[in-house]
């Protein structure tokens, strides 16, 4: 400060010193908030990854300890739904020829709601039929559905995840 006063002929005042200290404190606060925000985001990501790994571990245990295929598939749907924080999940198992749905396993709905759905169409409709034809998994961020006369829903996909 003394050198700056000599070079620029400034007068030192206590108000200037207070202002400088306040600016340094404000800068340190903003920088700390930014750094701690980044650390918090990383911690959230690590926690999510840990939960995902735990769910995968549970799925692996379920697959290796359970003997009933139906229970294994139900656990796969339940754990998959939980893993991606989805409200609902479903798994369609095709017959050997790959054209017709043999089993349709749901998660996130009550048995009463499942009973209202009735049997799924054997060939699938809308979203399900496109999945059968493409033989690829589906992860969608926005799926819009509307009821049909047989209590099933017709779905259209707006954007892929």
Secondary structure, 3 states (H helix, E strand, C coil): CHHHHHHHCCCCCHHHHHHHHHHHHHHHHHHHHHHHHHHHHHHHHHHHHHHHHHHHHHHHHHHHHCCCHHHHHHHHHHHHHHHCCCCCEEEEEECCCCCCEEEEEEECCCHHHHHHHCCCCCCCCCHHHHHHHHCCCCCEEEEEEEECCCCCEEEEEEEEC
